[in-house]
Amino acid sequence: MNVDPGVVARRGERLGALLRATDPPVPAMVYPAERVARAARHRVVVRWRAAAAIAVLLAAALGVAPVRAWIVRTVRAVWSGAATRRSAPVATPSAAEAASRVAFTPAAMCDSPGV
């Protein structure tokens, strides 16, 4: 099949023009790009300030003996709780519990039709 390259180019141009005409207009940004960038920088600064405030409060709290003792107790309790959850033994059923269990098998899996 011989196709004239000019026909393909003209059809492509017409199709491109139709597609450009059907594109919806691009809405303008509600906020200018500089305002968005400034807000992002502000969020970073606020995060660093919050981290610095927490560090200063923690350092000051470590200087007070009762607060330091409370922090140590809390950390130990959390750490021991996490350690016991990781290494908790699995409970095995007793002989009486194992004997009283009932298991149901679907009829399609049984060997004999009367079971």
Order of alpha helices (4+ residues) and beta strands (2+ residues): alpha-alpha-alpha-alpha
